[in-house]
Amino acid sequence: MVNVNYSPQQGDAHLLQTNTGKNILIDTGHLEPAKNALLPFLQSKGIKKLDIVFITHPHKDHYAGLLPILDSGIQINEVYFNIPDRQICDVEIPWGCDYVEILQYHKRLKQIGVKVKDAKAGLEFQIGLGSSLKILYAFDGINTPVGRTDINDLSLIMLLKHGSNTALLTGDLNAKIGDYLAREGQHLKVDILKFPHHGTEGAAPDTFYAVASPSIVLVPSPALLWCSERSSRMRKWVEDRNLSSYVNGFSGHIKVSMKNSGFEITTEKDGIRLPTPLCQVN
């Protein structure tokens, strides 16, 4: 989980690297954090090619970082980036979703020969050594089991498997679809849960986290946001269960090394775990 949360501006960026040499990026963060943090991180790893980029949903803090990557000359083979319904997108201009801008991104990608594809539930990617990444759920915001939703509930819900390890990547899953998945979802119980919506209120309900029942929680959030009132419900959920939790704003880049059995977590800022006690919340 690359730290694109070093400033008050939140974002998601998750790099998957396999022993077979594949590089897969899930979300790219906002424009400036991508320039200042994500791109240097990729370059420090010697990455010259991304096999797949997934944009979990069309919010700027998840897709805008594509531009500096493209400008850098890093080759991208294919991008999964769904175009939203314009009516539910453009109500969020200028801060969130922008339909015309998203079309411009698609055009730029195609102009330089990147394959742009629709992300659909059920797509599964074999990424080597028995590892897989599967899109469990993908909703369009219009034709959903709970009616019309906001852009956050377009988030791809993705399951990563390697050996006996499982991790769930949730984008910015919000309350309406989160509640539905808590009741009707399948294959959601995992070892590692990437908290949705940067761990803030409005995200999936506690019942969703209970179904996932993780032993580790990863939170792509600035320190100030994680310690704010907006994140109090999610902090309490973690505290009540005494779960190990890692937050970008405290730990920097967070690396999960999966083996056939078990995994190891290391952070850019060593020894920072269970950061909630560091929050001074009145």
TITORKE-336261 format. One line per 4 residues: their letters; for each residue x, y, z of N, C-alpha, C, O, CB. Coordinates in steps of 0.02 Angstrom, whole numbers, m for minus. Each point is the difference from the previous one (the first is absolute). Glycine has a CB too. Layout:
N
A	X/Y/Z/X/Y/Z/X/Y/Z/X/Y/Z/X/Y/Z  ...
***
This chain:
282
MVNV	43/m59/0/m43/59/0/45/61/0/28/20/51/m122/m81/11  101/92/m122/46/56/m8/m29/61/35/m60/13/m3/101/m59/m108  2/83/145/m23/58/39/m12/60/m45/46/39/m14/17/m82/114  m125/50/m122/m21/62/m34/m44/40/49/m42/41/m21/46/m98/m94
NYSP	8/45/179/m38/33/54/46/37/47/m14/5/60/m73/m94/m69  141/116/m17/49/35/42/m21/71/16/28/32/44/61/m102/m95  m140/96/15/m26/67/11/m73/m6/20/m25/m56/4/106/108/m88  m116/2/97/m71/m6/16/m42/m29/m57/m58/m19/11/72/115/64
QQGD	14/m101/m135/m37/m25/m58/2/m77/1/54/m29/0/m27/133/m68  m85/m136/68/m5/m72/4/5/m32/m69/m8/34/m50/m62/m23/153  84/m76/m104/3/m36/m64/16/m73/11/19/m20/55/16/124/m112  m44/m143/4/15/m71/0/51/m15/m54/m4/27/m55/m111/m55/99
AHLL	164/m15/m29/46/m27/m50/30/m64/27/34/1/52/m8/115/m97  m38/m172/12/21/m65/24/38/m36/m56/m27/m12/m54/m71/5/134  160/m9/m67/42/m34/m49/7/m74/18/20/m17/55/43/124/m78  m81/m151/m24/10/m72/8/59/m20/m43/1/12/m60/m125/m32/84
QTNT	174/m11/7/57/m26/m36/5/m75/13/m5/m22/57/66/133/m50  m51/m150/m60/3/m73/7/71/m24/m15/40/34/m31/m161/m44/m1  135/m50/56/65/m31/m13/10/m18/m73/55/m16/m22/m56/m28/138  m52/47/m155/5/m13/m72/11/65/m39/1/m1/m62/m75/m100/75
GKNI	82/157/22/17/62/m34/m58/44/m19/10/51/m34/85/m111/m6  m156/43/60/m57/42/m17/m5/59/48/13/m6/59/m73/m94/m106  40/158/20/m13/60/39/m71/23/m14/m18/15/m57/140/18/55  m163/m32/54/m71/19/m7/m13/56/49/17/m4/59/m51/m114/m93
LIDT	3/171/9/m15/58/41/m75/8/8/m37/0/m50/143/56/12  m129/m49/99/m71/11/14/m7/70/28/19/14/57/m40/m138/m34  m5/169/m64/m9/71/14/67/37/m1/54/m30/8/m156/3/61  98/93/m77/61/39/m13/5/63/44/48/38/m8/m51/m81/m108
GHLE	m44/53/160/2/60/42/m16/64/m39/m13/m3/m61/97/m54/131  m83/113/m36/m12/65/m30/61/20/m42/53/m32/3/m128/66/93  67/19/m135/52/21/m47/66/17/35/52/m29/m16/m142/73/m58  89/3/122/63/21/31/32/m55/42/60/m9/m5/m105/125/7
PAKN	7/m153/40/31/m55/36/29/m54/m47/50/m32/17/m129/54/76  47/m31/m151/28/m47/m48/67/24/m26/48/m39/m8/m163/3/m24  120/101/17/63/29/m23/54/m5/54/57/m18/m14/m120/97/m60  44/m63/136/49/8/53/16/m64/38/52/m5/32/m93/120/m21
ALLP	m4/m164/m15/10/m61/40/m6/m64/m40/45/m42/2/m89/105/95  m11/m72/m134/m11/m63/m36/52/m10/m55/32/m53/m3/m154/61/28  132/42/m67/47/m7/m56/71/m13/25/33/m46/m24/m105/121/m45  97/m34/118/67/m16/26/5/m70/30/52/m33/m5/m37/154/27
FLQS	m69/m144/9/0/m67/29/7/m52/m55/41/m46/6/m113/85/90  32/m33/m150/5/m48/m55/70/2/m31/28/m53/m15/m151/67/m8  150/45/14/66/6/m29/54/m30/45/48/m29/m24/m86/132/m36  29/m95/126/50/m28/47/0/m76/m3/50/m32/17/m65/131/57
KGIK	m40/m129/m96/m5/m73/m7/22/m23/m69/m2/m60/m15/m92/61/96  116/46/m122/23/m18/m68/m56/m21/m46/12/m36/m48/94/3/99  m167/55/m37/m58/m21/m40/m4/42/m64/m6/61/2/m55/m96/103  65/0/m161/m5/33/m65/m65/m19/m36/m17/28/m52/142/m26/45
KLDI	m160/m51/35/m61/m24/m31/m51/m21/54/18/m33/48/47/m5/m149  m127/59/92/m56/m24/41/m43/m45/m44/m25/22/m52/27/83/125  m10/m167/m52/m38/m46/m41/m74/18/0/m32/m2/m53/114/m87/79  m109/106/32/m71/20/5/m5/57/50/33/0/52/m72/m118/m80
VFIT	m4/166/12/m20/51/48/m76/m4/8/m37/0/m50/135/76/18  m121/m81/93/m72/1/15/m16/67/32/33/21/47/m37/m147/m32  m47/159/m40/m29/59/33/m64/m24/32/m49/m16/m34/102/101/m48  m54/m86/149/m57/m32/33/m65/39/m10/m54/m30/m3/133/m15/87
HPHK	m74/111/m89/m60/41/m14/23/69/m20/56/20/16/m127/m86/67  29/104/m118/22/63/m32/m1/61/46/m37/48/m13/m5/m95/m92  82/45/157/13/58/42/73/21/m11/44/m42/m9/m131/6/95  99/101/m84/66/27/m16/55/m27/45/57/m7/m22/m114/109/m19
DHYA	41/m117/103/52/m26/45/15/m74/m13/40/m31/36/m75/114/49  4/m110/m137/14/m69/m21/25/m4/m72/36/m47/m17/m124/9/97  69/87/m123/21/m5/m70/47/55/m24/35/m10/m49/m142/m46/30  109/114/52/37/57/m28/75/m14/m5/34/30/m42/m120/45/90
GLLP	112/m119/m6/71/m16/m2/22/m38/m62/60/m12/m9/m65/10/130  m42/m18/m163/19/m31/m63/44/45/m43/46/m23/m33/m153/m42/37  93/130/m3/35/46/m45/75/2/11/38/m9/m48/m141/77/44  127/m57/65/73/0/9/32/m67/m17/57/m1/m22/m72/85/110
ILDS	m21/m139/m79/28/m65/m21/8/m1/m75/52/m21/m26/m106/m36/125  2/79/m135/4/1/m73/55/47/m24/37/m16/m46/m159/m11/40  128/85/38/50/49/m20/71/m25/15/48/23/m32/m131/68/54  90/m137/24/67/m24/20/30/m48/m50/60/m12/0/m94/26/118
GIQI	m8/m42/m161/24/m50/m47/m7/m71/23/16/m47/m37/61/131/m2  m101/m95/101/m14/m68/22/m54/m29/m45/m53/30/m10/84/m3/130  m18/m85/m147/m47/m32/m46/m57/m33/39/11/m32/51/82/13/m133  m153/28/57/m59/m33/29/m31/m45/m54/m13/23/m55/m8/74/136
NEVY	11/m159/m64/m28/m47/m49/m76/9/m6/m26/8/m56/118/m89/81  m128/78/32/m72/8/m3/m26/33/64/29/m8/54/m37/m93/m129  m47/137/66/m32/36/56/m73/m20/3/m35/3/m50/116/94/40  m104/m115/69/m71/m13/12/m28/62/35/17/15/57/0/m142/m48
FNIP	m60/163/m45/m22/66/23/m71/12/m27/m8/20/m57/129/26/60  m171/m60/38/m69/6/m21/m22/73/m6/18/42/42/m42/m151/12  m14/124/m106/m28/67/m9/m66/3/38/m44/m42/m12/100/56/m102  m65/35/158/m62/3/40/m58/32/m39/10/29/m53/60/m21/155
DRQI	m129/m16/m76/m58/38/m25/13/75/12/19/20/54/m98/m119/m31  67/138/m74/18/71/5/m40/36/54/26/45/33/3/m46/m154  m92/m17/130/m42/36/49/26/m9/71/0/49/38/m97/m65/m113  119/m44/94/23/m9/68/73/22/7/24/10/56/m104/m105/m42
CDVE	114/103/m70/70/23/2/5/76/7/33/24/46/m1/m123/m115  m65/135/26/13/72/m5/m29/41/57/16/59/6/m15/m74/m127  m42/m16/164/m22/37/60/58/11/48/m5/38/47/m110/m87/m60  172/14/1/57/5/44/55/46/m26/52/7/32/m79/m121/6
IPWG	16/146/m95/49/49/m25/3/57/50/m54/22/22/32/m53/m144  80/57/142/67/m15/m26/40/m48/42/56/m16/m18/m58/127/m31  m24/m135/106/42/m35/49/7/m75/m13/50/m30/19/m84/116/62  m17/m117/m113/1/m72/m3/2/m30/m69/54/m17/m25/m115/21/129
CDYV	4/m11/m134/m7/m32/m65/m13/54/m53/m36/48/13/m8/m154/41  73/98/m112/m8/48/m55/m3/m40/m65/51/m26/m23/10/119/86  m120/m98/m92/m12/m44/m57/45/18/m60/31/m44/m29/m149/30/68  121/78/m57/40/20/m57/74/m15/12/34/m23/m45/m118/114/18
EILQ	107/m78/87/70/m15/16/15/m74/m5/53/m20/m24/m51/119/100  m49/m140/m53/10/m73/m5/4/m22/m72/41/m43/m17/m102/28/125  19/43/m151/5/m16/m72/67/21/m28/28/m34/m43/m152/48/32  151/42/34/66/23/m22/54/m48/21/46/m13/m39/m85/131/46
YHKR	33/m146/53/48/m50/22/m3/m62/m45/52/m26/m20/m62/68/139  m50/m64/m134/m8/m58/m44/30/14/m68/34/m43/m29/m139/12/90  94/91/m87/27/18/m66/76/m1/1/32/m27/m45/m134/97/22  131/m40/75/73/2/5/29/m71/3/49/m15/m33/m56/127/93
LKQI	m23/m154/m20/23/m69/6/m1/m35/m68/48/m34/m19/m89/31/138  m14/10/m154/m6/m34/m65/47/28/m51/26/m37/m43/m145/14/69  131/88/m24/45/32/m48/71/m28/4/35/m4/m50/m104/107/57  90/m122/53/68/m26/7/2/m77/0/51/m30/16/m21/133/48
GVKV	m86/m133/m83/m1/m72/m10/m15/m43/60/11/m61/m2/68/83/m85  m104/9/141/m19/m39/58/m68/m31/m11/m46/34/m23/115/41/98  m76/m138/m60/m66/m32/m5/m43/22/59/19/m8/58/31/m92/m118  m108/128/45/m46/23/52/m60/m47/1/m34/m8/m51/72/130/39
KDAK	m51/m152/70/m52/m52/4/m49/15/57/15/37/46/66/m120/m92  m140/53/40/m50/5/53/15/m51/54/16/m58/m14/m103/98/m69  81/m19/145/9/m44/57/m68/m29/18/m47/37/15/147/29/28  m106/m132/m44/m64/m33/13/8/m52/55/52/m31/7/m86/50/m126
AGLE	m19/m27/157/m1/m52/52/13/m68/m31/m28/m16/m53/m52/85/123  121/m109/m37/15/m67/m24/66/m5/m37/26/m56/m8/m147/38/0  149/74/m15/64/m3/m33/54/m23/49/4/26/56/m39/66/m136  74/m141/60/53/m26/43/65/m1/m37/3/m19/m59/m86/m51/122
FQIG	136/91/m30/65/8/m31/49/m46/36/12/7/60/m37/113/m94  54/m167/m2/51/m44/28/67/37/m5/22/16/m55/m86/m122/23  95/120/88/58/43/0/64/m37/19/50/31/18/m125/64/10  72/m162/m30/60/m39/9/5/m35/66/m25/24/51/79/53/m126
LGSS	m20/m136/73/13/m39/61/m64/m15/39/1/m1/62/112/52/m57  m168/m63/m41/m63/m16/33/m36/60/28/m53/m8/31/101/m99/m5  m22/167/m36/m33/61/25/m53/23/m48/5/m10/m61/100/43/120  m157/m1/m32/m53/26/m43/m28/64/29/4/13/60/m32/m130/m97
LKIL	1/157/m8/m35/62/19/m67/m2/m36/m3/m4/m61/112/71/77  m162/m63/23/m67/m7/m28/m44/60/18/0/22/57/11/m147/m51  m47/150/m56/m50/52/13/m64/m35/23/m35/m32/m39/86/111/m48  m65/m73/152/m59/m33/27/m63/39/m18/m51/m30/m18/119/m15/112
YAFD	m65/112/m89/m59/41/m11/19/64/m37/53/29/13/m107/m76/91  11/68/m149/9/63/m36/m70/25/m20/m35/m32/m39/151/m2/m5  m136/91/72/m67/27/m13/6/65/m39/51/34/2/m94/m87/104  m11/70/m142/2/59/m44/m34/62/30/0/53/m31/1/m131/m65
GINT	m29/72/156/m31/56/33/m72/12/m20/m35/40/30/145/9/m24  m132/m84/m57/m70/9/m25/m38/m65/8/m51/m2/34/89/88/m117  m14/m140/52/m33/m65/3/32/m42/54/40/m45/m14/m69/51/m109  11/9/185/30/m36/56/m56/m31/42/m58/19/m8/157/60/10
PVGR	m83/m127/41/m51/m31/43/m28/47/53/m48/m17/34/104/m91/m54  m26/168/27/m24/47/51/m22/66/m32/m9/50/35/85/m103/49  m85/53/m150/m20/61/m34/60/45/m16/57/m22/1/m167/15/57  96/70/m71/51/48/m19/48/13/58/m22/7/58/m59/46/m139
TDIN	146/m49/67/50/12/51/45/58/m20/m7/28/m54/4/m150/86  48/140/13/50/50/m17/60/m34/m34/1/m61/m9/m38/133/106  86/m31/m117/58/m25/m36/42/m49/43/27/m48/m27/m25/155/m39  2/m95/131/40/m44/42/m23/m72/m4/40/m46/4/m19/142/72
DLSL	m86/m106/m83/m27/m68/m3/7/m32/m68/m27/m54/m12/m52/86/101  116/0/m135/22/m32/m62/65/m38/11/24/m35/m45/m80/125/m21  84/m84/125/66/m29/14/4/m74/m16/m45/m39/19/60/125/69  38/m106/m121/14/m70/m11/18/m32/67/40/27/38/m2/m5/m157
IMLL	m68/m79/132/17/m39/60/41/m59/m25/m24/m43/m36/m82/78/101  170/m37/m45/48/m46/m30/30/m45/54/18/22/54/7/61/m145  m19/m147/74/28/m50/45/67/m24/m26/5/m26/m56/m121/m10/91  168/44/6/67/m24/m16/12/m64/39/m12/m3/61/54/121/m84
KHGS	m17/m170/m12/16/m63/33/71/m20/m17/21/4/m58/m141/m39/54  157/14/54/66/m30/m11/11/m52/54/1/17/59/45/88/m114  m39/m168/35/6/m54/48/m61/0/45/m57/m1/m24/182/9/21  m114/m7/68/m56/0/47/m22/71/18/m45/8/41/87/m117/4
NTAL	m10/160/m74/m14/69/17/m54/31/m43/m6/m15/m60/124/25/97  m157/33/m7/m52/37/m37/m1/73/22/11/15/59/m79/m120/m70  55/148/m36/m6/72/14/m57/28/m41/m9/m19/m58/132/28/85  m160/37/2/m57/30/m34/14/75/m10/13/36/48/m92/m121/3
LTGD	77/106/m114/9/70/m18/m69/28/m17/m36/m28/m41/155/8/m1  m136/75/74/m70/22/0/m12/69/m29/m57/25/3/43/m96/96  65/103/m128/m11/67/m26/m28/46/53/26/4/56/m44/m52/m169  m35/84/95/m34/44/48/m71/m24/14/m46/39/4/115/58/m45
LNAK	m76/m163/48/m65/m30/13/m38/39/53/25/14/54/21/m126/m85  m108/130/14/m40/42/44/m57/m39/33/m2/m62/m4/30/160/m68  m73/m62/104/m49/m32/44/m51/m43/m37/m15/m55/22/30/151/54  m42/m72/m133/m55/m36/m32/22/m68/m26/m30/m51/17/m22/160/m47
IGDY	105/m110/m11/24/m64/m26/34/m39/55/m4/m62/1/18/112/m115  20/m16/160/31/m34/57/m50/m40/41/14/m56/20/72/145/m17  m143/m59/10/m53/m34/37/m26/m60/m39/m13/m53/28/m18/161/28  21/m99/m121/m23/m55/m43/50/m59/2/m20/m57/8/m39/139/m83
LARE	124/m67/68/50/m53/0/5/m34/68/13/m60/3/49/121/m91  m72/m24/141/1/m30/67/m55/m52/6/8/m50/36/38/156/12  m102/m95/m83/m56/m47/4/4/m55/m54/m17/m57/14/m53/149/32  93/m74/m106/m5/m45/m57/67/m20/m30/3/m45/m43/m112/96/21
GQHL	164/m19/43/64/m12/m33/29/m69/14/m15/m32/50/35/153/m42  23/m143/m55/33/m64/6/76/10/m3/24/47/m31/m124/m105/m23  137/14/86/73/m3/m3/31/64/29/52/23/m25/m60/m97/m76  m21/103/152/24/63/28/43/m10/62/32/48/22/m133/6/m68
KVDI	103/m113/74/40/m12/60/74/m4/m20/18/m41/m43/m114/m20/101  138/102/m27/70/5/m22/47/9/60/m21/13/56/m18/36/m165  103/m57/94/51/14/51/14/75/6/7/26/55/44/m138/m79  m49/145/m34/19/71/m3/m56/39/m34/m23/m18/m54/146/m11/51
LKFP	m144/82/36/m52/44/m29/28/69/m10/26/32/46/m116/m99/10  86/91/m118/15/70/m14/m64/39/16/m50/m7/m36/137/m20/m55  m85/67/144/m59/38/21/m24/45/m58/41/33/m31/m2/m35/152  m104/2/m134/m26/43/m54/m5/73/20/m1/18/59/m63/m116/m100
HHGT	62/140/m9/m14/72/8/47/32/51/m20/45/38/m100/m66/m68  184/m2/30/51/30/42/m17/m2/74/24/40/40/5/34/m135  m73/m123/113/m18/m9/70/m46/53/27/m3/10/61/110/m65/m47  m144/90/m57/m42/55/24/m73/m19/3/m22/m50/m30/104/130/m18
EGAA	m120/m41/84/m72/m10/6/m31/6/m70/24/37/m43/m25/9/162  m54/m83/m129/m29/m6/m66/21/m64/m34/m32/m22/m47/29/146/38  58/m153/33/25/m63/m28/m47/m57/20/m50/10/34/168/33/m29  m101/m103/m28/m40/m59/14/m15/m6/75/40/22/41/11/m79/m141
PDTF	m107/27/117/m19/m6/71/42/m53/36/35/m39/m31/m151/73/1  111/m33/97/38/m47/40/m17/m72/m16/41/m45/8/m36/130/82  m66/m97/m112/m20/m69/m17/42/m28/m58/13/m60/m3/m129/86/42  137/18/m84/44/m22/m55/68/m22/27/26/m51/m20/m85/129/m59
YAVA	87/m38/125/65/m17/29/m5/m65/40/47/m40/1/m16/162/4  m88/m132/27/m10/m62/39/1/m60/m46/27/m53/18/m93/116/67  36/m57/m144/0/m55/m48/71/m13/m25/20/m58/m6/m138/86/m29  155/25/21/69/m8/m24/44/m31/55/44/m41/m15/m59/139/m62
SPSI	3/m79/139/34/m28/59/76/m4/m9/29/m54/8/m132/m11/16  136/121/m40/72/m3/m13/41/m4/64/m24/14/54/4/52/m158  83/m87/96/47/3/55/45/61/m6/31/21/49/m33/m146/m40  5/154/m70/40/59/m13/m43/50/m39/m38/m20/m45/146/m48/44
VLVP	m102/132/18/m35/53/m35/52/49/m28/44/23/36/m147/m36/38  96/29/m138/42/50/m32/m43/61/m16/m55/m7/m26/131/m81/m23  m52/148/65/m40/61/m7/39/51/m42/50/27/25/m107/m49/86  36/36/m173/31/53/m39/m27/68/19/m47/26/m30/63/m107/m64
SPAL	14/110/145/m27/62/29/57/43/26/49/m26/27/m156/m33/3  101/126/m36/45/44/35/m11/m6/76/m54/m19/22/55/99/m120  51/m66/137/m5/m6/73/m56/43/28/m38/m23/43/160/m2/m39  m127/87/m28/m51/45/27/m70/m25/m14/m45/7/41/124/89/m56
LWCS	m89/m125/m44/m67/m26/m17/m17/m60/43/m55/m6/25/68/48/m143  35/m88/126/m12/m60/41/m15/19/73/m38/m35/34/113/m31/m110  m46/120/99/m10/21/69/m59/47/9/m14/23/55/135/m37/m38  m156/29/m71/m55/47/3/m65/m34/20/m5/m62/1/61/132/m88
ERSS	m106/m29/101/m66/m26/17/m29/m41/m58/m38/m47/12/19/145/63  37/m80/m136/m26/m36/m59/19/m74/1/m35/m41/m31/41/148/m34  48/m124/99/23/m70/1/m13/m34/67/26/m55/12/61/86/m95  m125/0/126/m8/m27/68/m33/m69/1/20/m43/40/m29/160/2
RMRK	m39/m129/m85/m34/m65/0/49/m56/m19/1/m52/32/m110/109/m62  149/m45/m22/46/m51/m22/57/m10/50/22/m56/11/m50/85/m129  52/26/149/50/m8/52/m27/m42/58/35/m44/25/14/155/m56  m111/m98/50/m30/m38/55/m6/m73/m18/11/m44/42/m74/147/m5
WVED	45/m118/m100/m8/m70/m21/66/m36/7/3/m57/24/m95/89/m105  146/1/61/67/m30/6/20/m8/73/24/m53/20/8/104/m130  m43/2/150/20/m1/70/m38/m55/39/30/m36/40/m5/159/m46  m90/m128/m7/m40/m48/38/22/m72/m12/m10/m43/43/m86/122/m51
RNLS	128/m91/m50/22/m68/m16/76/m8/7/27/m53/m14/m123/44/m64  128/62/100/73/m1/10/36/m25/m62/47/m40/4/m65/21/118  m4/42/m180/29/m22/m63/64/38/m16/7/59/17/m121/m89/m58  160/m3/8/58/33/m28/m23/43/m59/m33/m25/m45/111/m69/83
SYVN	m60/157/m36/m22/45/m54/59/43/m21/41/20/41/m159/m18/2  122/11/m107/55/39/m29/m30/56/m41/m42/m12/m44/119/m89/42  m55/161/15/m28/61/m32/57/36/m35/52/14/30/m144/m3/58  82/5/m153/53/34/m38/26/61/36/61/12/3/m113/m54/m107
GFSG	6/83/132/20/62/30/48/m7/58/36/47/17/m143/m2/m53  107/m104/68/47/m15/55/59/m42/m24/57/14/19/m153/m7/61  82/m57/m120/50/m51/m17/36/12/m66/49/m35/m14/m117/m44/78  45/127/m105/29/9/m66/m20/m57/m46/m56/m26/5/153/87/46
HIKV	m52/m81/m96/m14/m56/m44/m7/m64/42/38/m9/48/25/64/m144  m111/m97/79/m13/m61/39/5/m60/m47/m37/m4/m49/m38/68/130  120/m109/m65/13/m58/m43/m25/m64/33/16/m14/57/84/72/m106  m140/m96/12/m23/m65/22/34/m52/m43/m12/m2/m61/m100/48/101
SMKN	153/m88/m11/34/m54/m37/m36/m65/14/1/m26/56/111/86/m50  m144/m87/m58/m39/m62/8/43/m60/m19/34/0/m51/m141/63/27  105/m113/66/31/m64/m14/m55/m51/m9/m59/17/5/165/12/61  m88/m92/m80/m52/m50/m9/m44/m6/62/m60/m12/m5/134/m49/m75
SGFE	m43/69/137/m37/m2/63/25/58/43/58/2/19/m74/m128/m26  m28/172/21/18/57/41/26/59/m41/12/m5/m60/12/m74/151  m15/134/m56/24/60/m33/38/43/51/m6/m10/61/m90/8/m143  135/48/56/39/45/41/m14/71/m21/m5/15/m59/95/m102/75
ITTE	m97/133/33/m14/70/m15/59/42/25/21/m5/57/m146/m14/m49  151/60/m54/52/48/18/m23/69/m22/m38/7/m48/129/m96/37  m67/139/46/m20/68/m15/60/45/m11/55/m14/24/m159/m3/44  93/71/m106/53/48/m13/25/30/66/60/11/8/m111/16/m120
KDGI	6/m14/158/17/25/67/m6/m59/48/m55/m17/21/15/136/m47  96/m149/43/1/m63/37/m35/5/67/2/51/34/104/m77/m91  m140/m30/74/m27/m7/66/m66/36/13/m25/1/56/139/m14/m20  m143/42/m89/m62/37/12/m59/m46/m18/m14/m13/m58/70/124/33
RLPT	m89/m133/76/m57/m44/m7/m52/22/51/17/33/49/55/m132/m91  m133/81/32/m53/21/45/5/75/14/9/20/58/m12/m135/m7  m2/156/m104/13/72/10/m55/37/37/10/58/20/55/m64/m123  m123/m24/112/m56/36/31/18/33/66/m22/56/12/m53/m136/m68
PLCQ	114/48/101/17/34/63/39/65/m10/2/42/45/0/m153/8  28/120/m112/36/62/m13/m48/59/m12/20/58/5/74/m126/m54  m156/52/33/m49/52/m13/m21/33/66/m16/m34/49/m24/m28/m152  41/127/104/m24/37/58/m71/24/m14/m10/55/m24/129/m19/54
VN	m166/m79/m15/m71/14/m14/m36/17/64/1/m40/47/2/m37/m146  m34/134/102/m37/20/61/m69/m32/m1/m39/10/47/103/99/m42
***
